[in-house]
Amino acid sequence: MSKENSRYRWFVVAIFFFFMLLHQTDKLMIGSLQVQISETFNLNNKQWGLINSGALIVATLLYPIWGYLYDRFSRTKLLALASFIWGSTTWLNAIVRTYGGFLFTRASTGIDDSSYPGLFTLIADYFGPNLRGKIYGILQLAQPLGYLLGMILALIVAPMLGSWRDVFYITGSLGLVLAVLIYFGVKEMPRGQAEPEFENMPEMQTFKFSWAEAKEIFKKKTMWFVFLQGFAGVFPWNVITFFFFAYLEKERGYDANSILFTMAPVILILASGYFVGGALGDYAFKRTNKGRIIVSSAGVLLGAIFMYFAINTPIEAKNQFFILMCLTALFMPLASANVIATVYDITVPEVRSTAQAVEYFVENAGAAFAPIITGLIADAFDLKTAILLICTVAWGLCFFFYLGAIFTIDKDSQDLRNQMADRAKSM
């Protein structure tokens, strides 16, 4: 690859990083705006829950559709469309003046929430298998950083501007700007371009979506273990996202400042864990096809262990609790980039968006149940029990699902490499 092309692909990574960072900021900051928005529309907890569920349901239903479209048409144009939809629906969400209008427009913001499979598959055609874990780790830094940026916009910038609507105008406008940058600045790549079998080929065959290859996704045993871990693996994330701050305040007696100074470093460490996991996965993958799975299984096991000790730390031992939560945060995301890369290690280029979309569909199905189950356990016992039980059980299940994938990944990976080699010979 020429230096010019090498620099350009990092430019694409930068564009996509800012897309994900600002999109996650726009998506996640609503949690920090709960009080202001609830006061504006005089909402109760049930109405607030419906607002958050609406976008999640829309995103879940649209994942298979986005995946299919990305495999059939230009991913860059569709990503630009997704960014335009993000900006437009966020603006509409700020403009409406009734609860019904806010509920509808907030649900519409879920349309673009399911647009990431095209982004990840396009990156897979810029970077080969040995680099993908690190790149996905870099891109996924955007989620926790976006959460922090959303907190800053909601808690500091919004009061300065005078209204929560103003920060929606800001993030919505940035979505429209990024739509233009992606449309004109990011080039579509031939599907499969970065596979090692096609290296240095003067021309690439165009691989088109086929239902036959889409059906093959479900014949790969590793994909079923990926689906299972995806369903279970989102439970801890949603428990921590929706209930951990309340746990710190109500059951550990933290005030607002204590929560901020505890959780801000934890979130930053969690962000670093995405890249660490991706880099370790790439390193291990170069030595064995099982490498990414081994790193992922170690991550969920260690995350469960440190979470168990953190939650059972005496309330007065704040320093010990903080250290154990930092260790939990480091290991929690180790699997994330590796799961994405594993999907692309075993599926052909023309159906990768579909495969990823199905995996996300399964994940979101799990996400929908997590808050409800947590609430039921917390009401019956307490938040400590709910968080500890769900996190340890879910990560324990993920560990066993990864163990299953260790026995299937070699065959599924080799089948893909053989298929790519046969295609290269026929060109």
C-alpha positions in Angstrom: 0.0 0.0 0.0 1.3 3.4 -0.9 2.0 6.1 1.7 -0.8 8.2 0.3 -3.3 5.3 0.6 -2.1 4.5 4.0 -2.5 8.1 5.2 -6.0 8.3 3.6 -7.3 5.2 5.4 -6.3 6.8 8.7 -8.2 9.9 7.6 -11.2 7.6 7.2 -10.7 6.2 10.7 -10.6 9.8 12.0 -13.8 10.7 10.3 -15.6 7.6 11.6 -14.2 8.1 15.1 -15.7 11.6 15.2 -18.9 10.3 13.8 -19.2 7.7 16.5 -18.0 10.1 19.3 -20.6 12.7 18.4 -23.3 10.2 17.6 -22.8 8.5 21.0 -22.7 11.9 22.7 -26.1 12.7 21.1 -27.5 9.3 21.9 -26.3 9.0 25.5 -26.6 12.5 26.9 -30.4 12.3 27.3 -29.8 10.3 30.5 -28.1 13.3 32.1 -30.9 15.5 30.9 -33.7 13.5 32.6 -34.5 16.1 35.2 -34.7 19.0 32.8 -36.7 17.2 30.1 -39.1 15.7 32.7 -39.8 19.1 34.2 -40.4 20.5 30.7 -43.1 17.9 29.8 -44.1 17.1 33.4 -43.2 13.4 33.0 -43.5 10.5 35.4 -41.0 7.5 35.4 -43.2 5.4 33.2 -43.4 8.2 30.5 -39.6 8.7 30.8 -39.1 4.9 30.3 -41.2 4.9 27.2 -39.1 7.7 25.7 -35.9 5.6 26.1 -37.5 2.3 25.0 -38.9 3.8 21.8 -35.5 4.5 20.3 -34.2 1.1 21.4 -37.1 -0.7 19.8 -36.8 1.2 16.5 -33.1 0.5 16.4 -33.6 -3.2 17.1 -36.1 -3.6 14.3 -34.0 -1.8 11.8 -30.7 -3.6 12.3 -31.5 -6.4 9.7 -32.7 -3.8 7.2 -29.6 -1.6 7.6 -27.4 -4.7 7.3 -29.0 -5.9 4.1 -28.8 -2.4 2.6 -25.1 -2.1 3.4 -24.4 -5.3 1.7 -26.3 -4.4 -1.4 -25.5 -0.7 -1.9 -22.8 1.9 -1.2 -21.9 2.0 2.4 -20.5 5.5 2.3 -23.7 6.9 0.9 -25.8 5.0 3.4 -23.5 6.2 6.3 -23.9 9.8 5.1 -27.7 9.2 5.0 -27.6 7.8 8.6 -25.7 10.9 9.7 -28.2 13.2 8.0 -31.1 11.3 9.7 -29.3 11.6 13.1 -28.9 15.4 12.6 -32.5 15.9 11.4 -34.3 13.8 14.0 -32.3 15.4 16.8 -33.3 18.8 15.5 -37.0 17.7 15.4 -36.6 16.3 18.9 -35.6 19.8 20.1 -38.3 21.6 18.2 -41.4 19.7 19.4 -43.4 21.2 22.3 -45.6 18.3 23.4 -44.9 15.0 25.1 -46.4 13.0 22.2 -44.3 14.9 19.7 -41.2 14.3 21.9 -41.9 10.6 22.3 -42.4 10.2 18.5 -39.3 12.2 17.5 -37.1 10.5 20.1 -38.2 7.1 18.8 -37.2 8.3 15.3 -33.6 8.9 16.5 -33.3 5.1 16.7 -33.4 4.9 12.9 -29.7 5.8 12.7 -28.7 4.0 15.9 -28.5 0.7 14.0 -26.2 2.1 11.3 -22.8 0.9 12.6 -22.5 -2.4 10.7 -21.8 -0.6 7.5 -19.1 1.5 9.2 -17.3 -1.6 10.6 -17.5 -3.6 7.4 -16.1 -0.6 5.4 -13.2 -0.4 7.8 -12.6 -4.2 7.3 -12.0 -3.4 3.6 -9.4 -0.7 4.5 -7.5 -2.8 7.0 -6.5 -6.5 6.9 -7.4 -9.1 9.6 -4.2 -8.6 11.6 -5.0 -4.9 12.2 -8.8 -4.9 12.6 -8.9 -5.5 16.4 -6.9 -2.4 17.1 -8.9 -0.2 14.7 -12.2 -1.3 16.2 -10.7 -0.7 19.6 -9.9 2.8 18.7 -13.3 3.4 17.2 -15.1 2.0 20.2 -13.3 4.4 22.5 -15.9 6.8 21.2 -18.7 5.3 23.2 -17.4 6.0 26.8 -15.9 9.3 25.7 -19.2 10.2 24.1 -20.9 9.4 27.4 -18.5 11.8 29.2 -18.9 14.5 26.6 -22.7 14.1 26.9 -22.5 14.6 30.6 -20.5 17.8 30.1 -23.0 19.1 27.6 -26.0 18.2 29.7 -24.7 19.3 33.1 -22.4 22.3 32.2 -23.2 23.6 28.7 -27.0 23.3 28.8 -27.4 25.5 31.9 -25.0 28.0 30.4 -27.0 28.2 27.2 -30.3 28.3 29.1 -32.1 25.2 27.7 -31.6 21.5 27.1 -32.9 22.1 23.6 -29.9 24.1 22.7 -27.5 21.2 23.1 -29.7 19.1 20.9 -29.4 21.8 18.2 -25.6 21.6 18.6 -25.3 17.8 18.3 -27.9 17.7 15.5 -26.0 20.3 13.5 -22.8 18.3 13.9 -24.6 15.3 12.5 -25.5 17.3 9.4 -21.9 18.5 9.0 -20.6 14.9 9.3 -23.1 13.7 6.7 -21.5 16.1 4.2 -17.9 15.0 5.2 -18.7 11.3 4.8 -20.6 11.8 1.5 -17.8 13.7 -0.2 -14.7 12.6 1.8 -15.0 8.9 2.3 -14.4 6.5 -0.6 -16.2 3.2 -1.0 -13.9 0.2 -1.1 -14.4 -3.1 -3.0 -15.7 -5.7 -0.6 -12.9 -8.0 0.4 -10.1 -5.6 -0.8 -8.1 -6.0 2.4 -8.2 -9.8 2.6 -4.7 -11.2 2.4 -5.5 -13.5 -0.6 -6.2 -10.4 -2.7 -3.1 -8.4 -1.8 -1.3 -6.7 -4.7 -4.0 -7.7 -7.2 -4.4 -5.0 -9.9 -8.2 -5.4 -10.0 -10.7 -6.7 -7.6 -13.7 -8.7 -8.5 -17.0 -7.2 -7.3 -18.6 -9.4 -4.7 -22.4 -8.9 -4.5 -24.8 -9.8 -1.8 -26.5 -13.2 -2.2 -29.1 -14.9 -0.1 -27.2 -18.1 -0.4 -24.2 -16.6 1.3 -26.4 -14.9 3.9 -27.8 -18.3 4.8 -24.3 -19.6 5.3 -23.9 -17.2 8.2 -26.2 -19.4 10.3 -24.4 -22.6 9.3 -21.2 -21.4 11.0 -21.1 -22.8 14.6 -18.9 -19.9 15.8 -21.6 -17.4 14.9 -24.1 -19.2 17.2 -21.7 -18.8 20.1 -21.3 -15.1 19.1 -25.0 -14.6 19.1 -25.4 -16.3 22.5 -22.6 -14.2 24.1 -24.1 -11.1 22.6 -27.4 -11.7 24.2 -26.0 -12.4 27.6 -23.1 -9.9 27.4 -25.3 -6.8 27.2 -27.0 -7.4 30.5 -24.0 -6.2 32.6 -23.6 -3.1 30.4 -27.2 -2.1 30.7 -27.3 -2.8 34.5 -24.3 -0.5 35.0 -25.6 2.2 32.6 -29.0 2.5 34.1 -28.5 1.5 37.8 -24.9 1.9 38.9 -25.2 5.7 39.7 -28.3 5.1 41.8 -26.4 2.2 43.6 -23.5 4.5 44.4 -25.9 7.2 45.8 -28.5 5.2 47.6 -26.6 2.1 48.9 -23.0 3.4 49.2 -23.9 6.9 50.3 -21.9 8.8 47.6 -22.8 12.5 46.9 -22.7 14.0 43.4 -19.0 15.0 43.6 -18.0 11.6 44.9 -19.9 9.9 42.1 -18.2 12.2 39.5 -14.7 11.7 40.9 -15.2 8.0 41.1 -16.8 7.3 37.8 -15.0 9.7 35.5 -11.6 7.9 35.9 -13.4 4.5 35.8 -15.1 5.5 32.4 -11.7 6.7 31.0 -10.1 3.4 32.0 -13.0 1.5 30.4 -12.4 3.5 27.2 -8.7 2.4 27.2 -9.9 -1.2 27.6 -11.4 -1.2 24.1 -8.1 -0.5 22.5 -6.2 -2.8 24.8 -8.6 -5.6 24.0 -8.3 -5.0 20.3 -4.5 -4.8 20.4 -4.2 -8.0 22.5 -6.7 -9.7 20.2 -4.7 -8.9 17.1 -1.5 -10.0 18.8 -3.0 -13.3 19.8 -4.7 -13.8 16.4 -1.4 -13.6 14.6 -0.4 -16.7 16.6 -3.6 -18.7 16.6 -7.1 -18.4 15.2 -8.3 -18.8 18.7 -6.5 -15.7 19.9 -9.4 -13.2 19.8 -11.7 -15.7 21.6 -9.0 -16.4 24.3 -8.7 -12.6 25.0 -12.4 -12.2 25.1 -12.9 -15.1 27.5 -10.2 -13.8 29.8 -11.8 -10.3 29.8 -15.3 -11.5 30.9 -13.9 -13.8 33.5 -11.6 -11.2 35.1 -14.3 -8.6 34.8 -16.7 -10.8 36.8 -14.1 -11.6 39.4 -13.2 -7.9 40.1 -16.9 -6.8 40.0 -17.7 -9.4 42.6 -15.0 -8.2 44.9 -15.8 -4.5 44.2 -19.5 -4.9 45.1 -18.7 -6.8 48.2 -16.1 -4.2 49.4 -17.2 -2.6 52.7 -18.8 0.8 52.2 -16.2 2.6 54.2 -13.3 1.2 52.1 -13.7 3.7 49.3 -10.2 3.5 48.0 -10.4 -0.3 47.7 -13.7 0.0 46.0 -12.3 2.5 43.5 -9.3 0.4 42.6 -11.4 -2.7 42.1 -13.9 -0.8 39.9 -11.0 0.5 37.8 -9.8 -3.1 37.3 -13.3 -4.2 36.4 -13.5 -1.3 33.9 -10.2 -2.4 32.3 -11.3 -5.9 31.6 -15.0 -5.3 30.8 -14.5 -4.2 27.2 -11.7 -6.6 26.1 -14.2 -8.7 24.2 -15.9 -5.9 22.3 -13.5 -5.2 19.4 -12.6 -8.9 19.2 -16.2 -10.0 18.7 -16.6 -7.7 15.7 -13.3 -8.8 14.2 -14.3 -12.5 14.8 -17.5 -12.1 12.8 -15.4 -10.8 9.9 -12.8 -13.6 10.4 -15.5 -16.2 9.5 -17.9 -14.5 7.0 -17.5 -13.6 3.4 -17.2 -9.8 2.6 -20.5 -9.4 0.8 -22.6 -10.4 3.8 -20.6 -9.1 6.7 -22.9 -6.2 7.4 -25.8 -8.6 7.5 -23.9 -10.9 9.9 -23.0 -8.0 12.1 -26.6 -6.6 12.0 -28.0 -9.9 13.1 -25.5 -10.0 16.0 -26.6 -6.5 17.1 -30.2 -7.5 16.7 -29.7 -10.3 19.2 -27.7 -8.0 21.5 -30.5 -5.4 21.6 -33.1 -8.2 22.3 -31.0 -8.9 25.5 -30.7 -5.2 26.2 -34.5 -4.8 26.2 -34.8 -7.3 29.1 -31.9 -6.2 31.2 -33.4 -3.1 32.9 -36.7 -4.9 33.6 -35.0 -7.9 35.3 -32.7 -5.7 37.2 -35.6 -3.6 38.5 -37.5 -6.7 39.6 -34.5 -8.1 41.5 -33.7 -4.7 43.1 -37.3 -4.3 44.3 -37.2 -7.8 45.8 -33.8 -7.5 47.4 -31.6 -4.4 46.7 -29.5 -2.9 43.9 -26.3 -4.5 45.2 -27.8 -8.0 44.8 -29.3 -7.1 41.4 -26.0 -5.8 40.0 -23.9 -8.6 41.4 -26.2 -11.4 40.4 -26.8 -10.2 36.8 -23.1 -9.2 36.1 -21.6 -12.4 37.5 -24.2 -14.8 35.9 -24.1 -13.0 32.5 -20.3 -12.9 32.3 -20.1 -16.5 33.5 -22.4 -17.6 30.7 -20.3 -15.5 28.2 -17.2 -17.3 29.4 -18.7 -20.7 28.6 -20.0 -19.5 25.3 -16.4 -18.4 24.4 -15.1 -21.8 25.5 -17.5 -23.3 22.9 -16.3 -20.9 20.2 -12.7 -22.0 20.9 -13.6 -25.5 19.5 -15.3 -24.1 16.3 -13.3 -21.1 15.3 -10.4 -22.9 13.6 -12.7 -24.7 11.1 -14.8 -21.6 10.4 -11.7 -19.4 9.9 -10.0 -21.9 7.7 -13.2 -22.3 5.6 -13.2 -18.6 4.9 -9.5 -18.5 4.0 -10.0 -21.4 1.6 -13.0 -19.7 0.0 -11.0 -16.4 -0.4 -8.1 -18.4 -1.9 -10.4 -20.1 -4.4 -11.8 -16.7 -5.4 -8.3 -15.2 -5.8 -7.3 -18.1 -8.1 -10.4 -17.6 -10.3 -9.6 -13.8 -10.9 
